[in-house]
Amino acid sequence: MRDLLPGHVTNTLINCGLPISGINQAYSTSGTVGSQDCDLTISLDNQASPVARYRETLRAGLVQRFPGTQFSFLPGDITAKILNFGLPSPIDVQISGRDLEQNFAYATQMVAQIRKVAGTADVRIQQIMDQPTLRLVSNRSFALGIGLTESLIADNVLATLSGSGQTAPTYWLDTKTGVAHLVNIQTPQAQLESINALQTIPVSDSGKGAGATPDIVGGLAAISTTAIPGVVSHDAIMPVIDIYANVEGRDLGAVSRAVQGVIGGMQSKLPRSASVSLLGQAPTMSSAYGQLLTGLALSIVLVFLVIVVNFQSWLDPFVVVCALPAALAGVTWSLFLTRTTLSVPALTGAIMCMGTATANTVLVVDFARAQLTEHGNAVAAALEAGHARIRPVLMTALAMILGMIPMSLSNTQNASLGRAVIGGLIVATVTTLVFVPCVFAIVHGGGKGRPQAQTRSPA
């Protein structure tokens, strides 16, 4: 790590293999389910480091140095973990069905197709189906011949491998302190490192008395090697296979649509009684975008209605709303020129930009209405409003633009918010001072009609 990122790595924490104790893996949330897995945590020297660029460097360097090893990058910051809802990747293709082997075969074919999608990285199947395992098959005839049962053999092996706390919890009460301590009897793991050691595990029946000679597992059962699923995940009781994929160099929406296309294209190969669903950030993102776009449209409608009530007119609120499309165009151009993808922070910045642009436009239109009431010439009133309101409009816009510059230049996820606000306000400010007065003069006909009742805006 330090060779690939010289001068940027301050600490590395490595956790390889299984826990040292024989605790059941169901109590662990780590992805290490065998001696072949490792968990690495890398600490960088600067919180503003370009993590995406570092990931590309590590992917290329690690694959070259360790061929045949699969690497995946899990979310490192709390924000990404929350957005993923605890998943290790933003895209999760979940295959649910009764036949686990057929689902795994189908998932293997889908992984090959998803890896061809531009923008995907670290595509892998979470569940391991070929975990090396030792299978113990007891000979019931031999066991019954000496008065033992298959259940008794299993209990003896379990107590030896994982401790008596799993089968017969025993507590010792310390009379001095009144605290009960769990007594766990277990064979040291260092003494169980070969099949021969497993075959010599004693099997005894407590009902025969303490003087009975115990038998050994090797005389009552056969031990063979096999492969079984390392982890079996379930959703609503049904076993599932999860295909995880990260997103690099492309926006999540485009990658999600491409992955959805892969799912649709392989629908004919889906095993019977199985179903496929796309989970992760994609459904949440679609829901959030829908809500934000709905809120954006409602905000425009509400702003228009509030101005109608304030101005007691339907024409002047139309003039105010004319500046909002320019603000949205500025947001679009700023994101395009900076190669920033559309995101929830960017849409939030668009809403903030529209609020400021509306306030500035109300200042200009309100002053133009006052001048129109005074002398009745719409063109002169528009020119006077554009000239007189330059200072307050520029002060309001520049205050927000300058305040958003540090955020827009950062490497955080809120950089798109600052860029959206800056681009939208630059275009909206020019529109407010140039285009809005022109629309005001056109709407009022340049004329000398009946002066409108003056209603001052609170702005």
Secondary structure, 3 states (H helix, E strand, C coil): CCCCCCCCEEEEEEEECCCCCCCCHHHCCCCCCCCCCEEEEEEECCCCCCHHHHHHHHHHHHHHHCCCCCCCCCCCCHHHHHHCCCCCCCEEEEEECCCHHHHHHHHHHHHHHHCCCCCEEEEEECCCCCEEEEEEEECHHHHHHCCCCHHHHHHHHHHHHHCCCCCCCEEEEECCCCEEEEECCCCCHHHCCCHHHHHCCEECCHHHCCCCCCEEHHHHEEEEEEEECCCCEEECCEEEEEEEEEECCCCHHHHHHHHHHHHHHCHHHCCCCCEEEEEEHHHHHHHHHHHHHHHHHHHHHHHHHHHHHHHCCCHHHHHHHCHHHHHHHHHHHHHHHCCCCCCHHHHHHHHHHHHHHHHHHHHHHHHHHHHHHHHCCHHHHHHHHHHHCHHHHHHHHHHHHHHHHHHHCCCCCCHHHHHHHHHHHHHHHHHHHHHHHHHHHHHCCCCCCCCCCCCCCCC
